[in-house]
Amino acid sequence: MSVESLITWGVRVARHRSEIDPNRRQLLRALGGLGALSLAGLPLPAAAGSRVERLRMSVDGETTRLVFDMEGEADYELFHLQSPDRLVVDLANANTDATLEINDHPRSVIEGVRHAPRNGSDLRVVLDLREPVDPRSFQLMPAQDSPHRLVLDLTRKSSSGTSRAPADDDEGAEPRRGRSQEDLRDVIVAIDAGHGGHDPGAIGPGGTREKDVALEVSQRLAELIEDEWGMKAEMIRTGDYFLPLRERVNRAREADADVFVSIHADAFPDSSVNGSSVYMLSEGGASSEAARFLAERENQADLRLGGVPMNGKDDSLSNVLLDLAQSGSLEASSTLAERMIDELDRVGKVRRPKVERANFAVLRSPDVPSILVEAGFISNPQDERRLRSSSYQQSLAEALLTGLRAYFSTHARPGTLIADGGEDMEKHIIRPGETLSGIAENYSVSPSRLREVNGVSGDTIYTGQVLEVPSRGS
């Protein structure tokens, strides 16, 4: 395909304002790997030779992190070997004078490390594993007296996320339109807990760290989602470690996420500013001075710690096309953000009752509707006290879940359980404008029976609420 044809295709994607179909999402992901193409159609120059100076290892929960401190950028490949389990790291045009030893750790998935020259100019590092892992890798640029770094996150496969098995009473149930349950999938919610590791985020007057609040709320939301029929959670950060913004976006896309929700609790110079907010990516300027300030703060924090810029200055053709395609998910992002604001307003004060817009780099996924939730301002003493409260964190998570229900009631992708309409027509997610009497009439049950089954008094229902619908005559 010519450059002109690719650009024409990219513009066509940008005009598709409501939803990106699965085939187009696949093509976008393929384009995301075409980093070797430049605008002139020429390959990018090869990386210069590099040296591995040392290895560092840490363990956080189910994830073992191995960091290669490098003199120069790494050009590398990863692959698995089995019987026994090993992970091989091939570094092109690289060498080392170090022993590359790591300390033994009882919770690490790495049993040992070996290395040797390869092909005269390359370096092979072999990680002997105690069990199968799900490996993730990314690079960090030199920052704050740190060198180039190649980071491997190795998560035990048993904890990397699994679909819930159907309950006993689901066996044999057929959804409407006669499709088999095995043909359908859960919608995937990527949950991004902001900051982490040596990036604490904002710190409140009482010493509360943003990274801790973000992870706690994210974990509560993930637990609720895993118990929700038709949904699956994909945690981007599962422990207290740093991830650059580009890697957060990449992990959501690799998981084929349906939505991306980044959770924060930021600060502002004026300590009187309080309340929750919901942001989406801005195609132009920020919607307020606070939005501009917060976006700049988040983006600059990533760069200070070695993250690769996501400001559109990369000259690869694939990134140009992905930027064009970004507009295809903005309408869905706006809808998701509006649903979240509606629900957060039930929990506490919403700083502004409308969607805020700013140039947050972490929201730049071209094909995943993405929002950033500020659960509150940790710089405000009252907000800080609430954010530290377990009950308030749980209320926030429940509000976010309800917002997701409302969003997926109208925006679930084809081929998902929610889009298909229910396990066996016994669950109904309330859509905007529906009434209890109208729902009862649609399912040929009495309103009183619908109230009884769901413990509803009166006719008050809300968008995103899930109703159990009894079978006719029951």
C-alpha positions as CSV (number, residue, x, y, z in Angstrom):
1,M,0.0,0.0,0.0
2,S,1.4,3.4,-0.9
3,V,1.9,6.2,1.6
4,E,-0.9,8.2,-0.1
5,S,-3.3,5.2,0.3
6,L,-2.3,4.8,4.0
7,I,-2.9,8.5,4.7
8,T,-6.3,8.4,2.9
9,W,-7.3,5.4,5.0
10,G,-6.2,7.2,8.1
11,V,-8.4,10.2,7.3
12,R,-11.3,7.9,6.7
13,V,-10.9,6.3,10.1
14,A,-10.8,9.8,11.7
15,R,-14.2,10.5,10.2
16,H,-15.7,7.4,11.8
17,R,-17.0,9.1,14.9
18,S,-19.1,6.5,16.8
19,E,-17.3,3.2,16.9
20,I,-14.2,1.4,15.5
21,D,-15.2,-2.1,14.4
22,P,-13.1,-5.1,15.4
23,N,-11.4,-5.5,12.0
24,R,-10.3,-1.9,12.0
25,R,-9.0,-2.2,15.6
26,Q,-6.9,-5.1,14.4
27,L,-5.5,-3.1,11.6
28,L,-4.7,-0.2,13.9
29,R,-2.8,-2.5,16.3
30,A,-0.8,-3.9,13.3
31,L,0.1,-0.3,12.3
32,G,1.2,0.4,15.8
33,G,4.1,-2.0,15.2
34,L,5.3,-0.4,12.1
35,G,7.8,1.8,13.9
36,A,10.4,1.2,11.2
37,L,8.6,3.4,8.6
38,S,9.4,7.1,8.4
39,L,7.4,9.7,6.6
40,A,9.8,9.4,3.7
41,G,9.3,5.7,3.5
42,L,12.8,5.0,4.7
43,P,13.9,2.7,7.6
44,L,15.0,4.4,10.8
45,P,18.7,4.1,11.7
46,A,19.8,1.1,13.7
47,A,20.5,1.5,17.4
48,A,24.1,2.1,18.4
49,G,26.0,-0.6,20.3
50,S,25.1,-0.9,24.0
51,R,26.5,-2.4,27.2
52,V,24.7,-4.0,30.1
53,E,26.1,-2.4,33.2
54,R,24.1,-4.4,35.8
55,L,20.9,-6.2,36.7
56,R,18.4,-5.2,39.4
57,M,15.5,-7.2,40.6
58,S,12.5,-6.4,42.8
59,V,9.3,-8.3,43.6
60,D,5.9,-6.7,44.1
61,G,3.0,-9.1,44.7
62,E,2.8,-11.5,41.8
63,T,5.1,-9.5,39.6
64,T,8.9,-9.8,39.4
65,R,10.6,-6.8,37.8
66,L,14.1,-7.2,36.3
67,V,15.9,-4.0,35.2
68,F,18.8,-3.9,32.8
69,D,20.9,-0.8,33.4
70,M,22.3,0.0,29.9
71,E,24.9,2.2,28.4
72,G,23.0,3.0,25.3
73,E,19.5,2.0,24.0
74,A,18.6,-1.7,23.8
75,D,17.7,-3.5,20.6
76,Y,16.3,-6.7,21.9
77,E,14.0,-9.7,21.4
78,L,12.2,-11.9,24.0
79,F,11.1,-15.5,23.6
80,H,10.1,-18.5,25.7
81,L,11.7,-21.9,26.0
82,Q,10.0,-24.8,27.8
83,S,10.9,-28.0,29.7
84,P,12.2,-26.3,31.8
85,D,10.6,-22.8,31.6
86,R,13.1,-20.2,30.5
87,L,12.8,-16.7,29.1
88,V,15.5,-15.6,26.7
89,V,16.6,-12.0,26.1
90,D,18.6,-11.5,22.9
91,L,20.4,-8.1,22.9
92,A,21.7,-7.1,19.5
93,N,25.1,-5.4,19.2
94,A,25.5,-5.6,23.0
95,N,28.0,-6.8,25.5
96,T,28.8,-6.8,29.2
97,D,31.7,-7.0,31.6
98,A,29.3,-7.5,34.6
99,T,28.5,-10.8,36.3
100,L,24.7,-10.0,35.9
101,E,23.9,-11.7,39.2
102,I,20.7,-11.2,41.2
103,N,19.8,-11.9,44.8
104,D,17.7,-15.0,45.6
105,H,14.2,-14.0,46.6
106,P,11.6,-16.6,47.7
107,R,8.7,-14.9,45.9
108,S,10.6,-14.2,42.7
109,V,9.6,-16.2,39.6
110,I,13.3,-16.1,38.5
111,E,15.5,-19.0,39.8
112,G,18.7,-17.9,38.1
113,V,20.3,-15.8,35.3
114,R,22.9,-16.9,32.7
115,H,24.5,-15.0,29.9
116,A,26.9,-15.5,27.0
117,P,28.1,-13.7,23.8
118,R,26.2,-14.7,20.7
119,N,27.0,-14.3,17.0
120,G,30.2,-12.4,17.8
121,S,28.4,-9.1,18.5
122,D,25.3,-9.9,20.4
123,L,24.5,-10.9,24.0
124,R,22.1,-13.6,25.1
125,V,20.6,-13.5,28.7
126,V,18.7,-16.6,29.9
127,L,16.3,-16.4,32.8
128,D,15.6,-19.7,34.5
129,L,12.0,-19.6,35.7
130,R,10.3,-21.3,38.6
131,E,7.0,-21.3,36.8
132,P,5.4,-20.0,33.6
133,V,5.1,-16.2,33.4
134,D,3.4,-13.5,31.4
135,P,6.3,-11.2,30.3
136,R,6.0,-7.5,29.6
137,S,8.9,-5.3,28.5
138,F,9.6,-1.6,27.9
139,Q,12.5,0.9,27.9
140,L,13.1,4.0,29.9
141,M,15.3,6.9,28.7
142,P,18.1,8.4,30.9
143,A,16.5,10.5,33.6
144,Q,17.4,11.7,37.1
145,D,21.0,10.3,37.0
146,S,19.6,7.0,35.8
147,P,21.0,5.4,32.5
148,H,19.0,3.8,29.7
149,R,16.9,1.0,31.2
150,L,15.3,-2.1,29.8
151,V,12.5,-3.3,32.1
152,L,11.0,-6.8,32.2
153,D,7.8,-7.3,34.3
154,L,7.2,-11.0,34.8
155,T,3.8,-11.9,36.2
156,R,2.8,-15.4,37.3
157,K,0.4,-16.7,34.6
158,S,-2.0,-18.0,37.2
159,S,-2.6,-14.4,38.3
160,S,-2.5,-12.5,35.0
161,G,-6.2,-12.5,34.6
162,T,-8.8,-15.2,33.8
163,S,-12.4,-15.3,32.7
164,R,-14.9,-16.3,35.3
165,A,-16.4,-19.7,34.9
166,P,-20.2,-19.7,34.5
167,A,-22.3,-20.5,37.5
168,D,-24.0,-23.9,37.8
169,D,-27.4,-22.5,36.9
170,D,-25.9,-20.9,33.7
171,E,-25.2,-24.2,32.1
172,G,-27.3,-24.8,29.0
173,A,-28.6,-21.2,29.0
174,E,-28.9,-19.6,25.6
175,P,-28.9,-15.8,25.1
176,R,-31.4,-14.1,22.8
177,R,-31.0,-14.5,19.1
178,G,-29.9,-18.1,19.7
179,R,-26.2,-17.5,19.9
180,S,-24.1,-19.9,22.1
181,Q,-22.4,-18.5,25.2
182,E,-19.1,-19.9,23.9
183,D,-19.4,-17.5,20.9
184,L,-19.4,-14.4,23.2
185,R,-16.9,-12.7,25.4
186,D,-16.8,-10.4,28.4
187,V,-16.2,-6.7,27.8
188,I,-12.7,-5.8,29.0
189,V,-12.1,-2.8,31.3
190,A,-8.5,-1.7,31.5
191,I,-8.0,-0.1,35.0
192,D,-4.9,2.2,35.3
193,A,-3.8,3.1,38.8
194,G,-1.9,6.3,38.3
195,H,1.8,6.7,39.3
196,G,3.6,4.0,41.3
197,G,7.1,3.0,42.5
198,H,9.5,5.9,42.7
199,D,6.7,8.2,41.3
200,P,4.4,8.8,44.3
201,G,2.2,11.3,42.5
202,A,0.8,14.2,44.5
203,I,1.2,14.1,48.3
204,G,-1.5,15.5,50.6
205,P,-1.0,17.7,53.6
206,G,-1.4,14.7,55.8
207,G,1.2,12.6,53.9
208,T,-1.3,10.6,51.8
209,R,0.3,9.5,48.5
210,E,-1.6,9.6,45.3
211,K,-0.2,6.4,44.1
212,D,-1.6,4.5,47.1
213,V,-5.1,5.9,46.8
214,A,-5.1,5.2,43.1
215,L,-4.1,1.6,43.5
216,E,-6.6,1.0,46.4
217,V,-9.5,2.4,44.4
218,S,-8.4,0.5,41.3
219,Q,-8.2,-2.8,43.1
220,R,-11.7,-2.3,44.6
221,L,-13.1,-1.5,41.2
222,A,-11.4,-4.6,39.7
223,E,-12.9,-6.8,42.4
224,L,-16.4,-5.4,41.6
225,I,-15.9,-5.9,37.9
226,E,-14.8,-9.5,38.3
227,D,-18.0,-10.2,40.1
228,E,-20.1,-8.5,37.4
229,W,-21.7,-10.6,34.7
230,G,-20.3,-9.9,31.3
231,M,-17.3,-7.8,32.4
232,K,-13.6,-8.6,33.0
233,A,-11.0,-6.3,34.6
234,E,-7.5,-5.9,33.3
235,M,-5.3,-4.2,35.9
236,I,-2.5,-2.1,34.2
237,R,-0.5,-1.7,37.4
238,T,-1.0,-4.4,40.1
239,G,1.6,-3.3,42.6
240,D,3.8,-0.4,43.7
241,Y,6.0,0.0,40.7
242,F,6.5,2.6,38.0
243,L,5.1,2.3,34.5
244,P,5.7,5.0,31.8
245,L,2.6,6.4,30.1
246,R,3.3,4.8,26.8
247,E,3.5,1.4,28.4
248,R,0.2,1.9,30.1
249,V,-1.5,2.6,26.8
250,N,0.3,-0.3,25.1
251,R,-0.9,-2.8,27.8
252,A,-4.5,-1.7,27.4
253,R,-4.3,-2.2,23.6
254,E,-2.6,-5.6,24.0
255,A,-5.4,-6.7,26.2
256,D,-7.9,-5.6,23.5
257,A,-9.6,-3.5,26.1
258,D,-13.0,-2.0,25.4
259,V,-12.4,1.0,27.7
260,F,-9.4,2.5,29.6
261,V,-10.0,4.1,32.9
262,S,-7.1,5.9,34.6
263,I,-7.6,6.7,38.3
264,H,-5.9,9.6,40.0
265,A,-6.2,11.9,43.0
266,D,-4.1,14.9,42.1
267,A,-3.2,18.2,43.6
268,F,-3.6,21.9,42.8
269,P,-1.7,25.0,44.2
270,D,-5.0,26.3,45.6
271,S,-5.8,23.9,48.5
272,S,-9.5,25.0,48.5
273,V,-10.0,23.2,45.1
274,N,-11.9,20.0,45.8
275,G,-14.3,17.4,44.4
276,S,-14.0,14.8,41.7
277,S,-13.6,15.3,38.0
278,V,-13.6,13.3,34.8
279,Y,-11.3,14.0,31.8
280,M,-11.1,13.0,28.2
281,L,-8.4,13.8,25.6
282,S,-8.7,17.3,24.1
283,E,-8.3,17.7,20.4
284,G,-7.5,21.4,21.0
285,G,-6.9,23.4,24.2
286,A,-7.8,22.5,27.8
287,S,-11.3,23.1,29.0
288,S,-10.0,25.0,32.1
289,E,-6.8,26.3,33.7
290,A,-7.0,23.4,36.2
291,A,-7.3,20.9,33.4
292,R,-4.3,22.3,31.6
293,F,-2.2,22.4,34.9
294,L,-3.1,18.8,35.8
295,A,-2.3,17.4,32.3
296,E,1.1,19.2,32.1
297,R,1.9,17.9,35.6
298,E,1.1,14.3,34.7
299,N,3.0,14.4,31.4
300,Q,6.1,16.1,32.8
301,A,6.3,13.6,35.7
302,D,6.5,10.8,33.2
303,L,9.3,12.4,31.2
304,R,11.3,13.2,34.3
305,L,11.4,9.5,35.1
306,G,12.5,8.4,31.6
307,G,9.2,7.9,29.8
308,V,9.3,8.3,26.0
309,P,7.4,11.4,24.8
310,M,3.9,10.9,23.5
311,N,3.5,14.3,22.0
312,G,3.2,13.4,18.3
313,K,6.7,14.4,17.4
314,D,7.7,10.9,16.5
315,D,8.1,10.9,12.7
316,S,7.0,7.3,12.1
317,L,4.2,7.0,9.6
318,S,2.3,4.6,11.9
319,N,2.1,7.2,14.6
320,V,0.8,9.8,12.2
321,L,-2.0,7.4,11.2
322,L,-2.8,6.5,14.7
323,D,-3.1,10.1,15.6
324,L,-5.6,10.5,12.8
325,A,-7.5,7.5,14.0
326,Q,-7.7,8.8,17.5
327,S,-10.7,10.9,16.7
328,G,-12.7,7.7,16.0
329,S,-12.8,6.9,19.8
330,L,-13.4,10.4,21.1
331,E,-17.2,10.3,20.9
332,A,-17.2,7.0,22.9
333,S,-14.8,8.5,25.4
334,S,-17.1,11.5,25.9
335,T,-20.1,9.2,26.5
336,L,-18.1,7.1,29.0
337,A,-17.0,10.3,30.8
338,E,-20.5,11.6,31.0
339,R,-21.8,8.4,32.5
340,M,-19.0,8.5,35.2
341,I,-19.8,12.1,36.1
342,D,-23.5,11.2,36.6
343,E,-22.6,8.4,39.1
344,L,-19.8,10.3,40.9
345,D,-22.3,13.0,41.6
346,R,-24.2,10.5,43.8
347,V,-21.1,9.9,45.9
348,G,-19.8,13.3,46.7
349,K,-19.1,16.7,45.2
350,V,-18.2,16.9,41.5
351,R,-16.0,19.8,40.9
352,R,-17.5,20.6,37.5
353,P,-20.7,18.9,36.3
354,K,-19.4,18.4,32.8
355,V,-16.6,16.5,31.1
356,E,-13.2,18.2,31.3
357,R,-10.8,18.1,28.4
358,A,-7.0,18.3,28.4
359,N,-4.0,16.8,26.6
360,F,-3.3,13.9,29.0
361,A,-0.7,11.7,27.2
362,V,-2.1,8.5,28.9
363,L,-5.4,9.0,27.1
364,R,-3.9,8.9,23.6
365,S,-4.9,5.3,22.7
366,P,-6.2,5.6,19.2
367,D,-8.7,2.8,19.4
368,V,-9.7,2.4,23.0
369,P,-12.2,4.9,24.5
370,S,-10.2,6.4,27.4
371,I,-10.9,8.6,30.4
372,L,-9.1,9.9,33.5
373,V,-10.9,10.1,36.8
374,E,-9.7,12.5,39.5
375,A,-11.2,10.9,42.6
376,G,-10.6,14.1,44.5
377,F,-7.9,16.6,45.2
378,I,-5.4,15.2,47.7
379,S,-4.1,18.8,48.3
380,N,-7.5,19.6,49.9
381,P,-7.6,18.4,53.6
382,Q,-11.3,17.4,53.4
383,D,-10.8,15.4,50.2
384,E,-7.6,13.8,51.5
385,R,-9.5,12.5,54.6
386,R,-12.2,11.1,52.4
387,L,-9.7,9.5,50.0
388,R,-8.1,7.6,52.8
389,S,-11.4,6.2,54.0
390,S,-12.1,2.6,53.0
391,S,-15.8,3.2,52.9
392,Y,-15.3,6.2,50.6
393,Q,-13.0,4.3,48.3
394,Q,-15.6,1.5,48.1
395,S,-18.3,4.1,47.2
396,L,-16.1,5.5,44.5
397,A,-15.5,2.0,43.0
398,E,-19.2,1.3,43.1
399,A,-20.0,4.6,41.4
400,L,-17.4,3.8,38.6
401,L,-18.9,0.3,38.1
402,T,-22.4,1.8,37.7
403,G,-21.0,4.3,35.2
404,L,-19.5,1.4,33.3
405,R,-22.8,-0.5,33.3
406,A,-24.5,2.6,31.9
407,Y,-21.9,3.0,29.2
408,F,-21.9,-0.6,28.1
409,S,-25.7,-0.7,28.0
410,T,-25.4,1.4,24.8
411,H,-21.8,0.9,23.7
412,A,-20.9,-2.7,24.2
413,R,-19.0,-4.1,21.1
414,P,-20.6,-6.8,19.0
415,G,-19.7,-10.3,20.1
416,T,-19.8,-9.5,23.8
417,L,-22.3,-10.9,26.3
418,I,-23.6,-7.5,27.2
419,A,-24.2,-6.5,23.5
420,D,-26.0,-9.8,23.0
421,G,-28.5,-8.9,25.7
422,G,-28.2,-11.3,28.6
423,E,-27.4,-14.8,29.7
424,D,-31.0,-16.0,29.1
425,M,-33.0,-12.8,29.1
426,E,-33.0,-12.7,32.9
427,K,-30.9,-9.6,33.3
428,H,-31.7,-6.2,32.0
429,I,-29.3,-3.1,32.1
430,I,-31.4,0.0,32.3
431,R,-30.8,2.4,29.4
432,P,-31.4,6.2,29.3
433,G,-35.1,7.0,29.2
434,E,-36.5,3.6,30.2
435,T,-39.1,3.2,32.9
436,L,-39.9,0.3,35.2
437,S,-43.4,-0.1,33.8
438,G,-42.0,0.0,30.2
439,I,-39.4,-2.7,31.1
440,A,-42.1,-4.9,32.7
441,E,-44.3,-4.6,29.7
442,N,-41.4,-5.4,27.3
443,Y,-40.7,-8.7,29.3
444,S,-44.4,-9.5,29.8
445,V,-44.2,-9.4,33.6
446,S,-46.0,-7.3,36.1
447,P,-44.4,-4.1,37.5
448,S,-45.1,-5.4,41.0
449,R,-43.3,-8.7,40.3
450,L,-40.3,-6.8,38.9
451,R,-40.2,-4.6,42.0
452,E,-40.4,-7.7,44.3
453,V,-37.6,-9.6,42.6
454,N,-35.2,-6.6,42.6
455,G,-36.2,-5.1,46.0
456,V,-37.3,-1.9,44.4
457,S,-39.8,0.3,46.1
458,G,-41.8,2.7,43.9
459,D,-40.8,3.4,40.3
460,T,-37.4,4.9,40.9
461,I,-34.7,3.3,38.8
462,Y,-31.5,4.7,37.3
463,T,-29.4,4.3,34.1
464,G,-26.9,1.4,34.4
465,Q,-28.9,-0.4,37.1
466,V,-29.1,-4.2,36.4
467,L,-32.5,-5.7,36.9
468,E,-33.2,-9.4,37.4
469,V,-36.2,-10.3,35.1
470,P,-38.3,-13.2,36.2
471,S,-39.5,-15.7,33.6
472,R,-43.0,-15.4,32.4
473,G,-45.5,-16.9,34.8
474,S,-43.0,-17.1,37.7
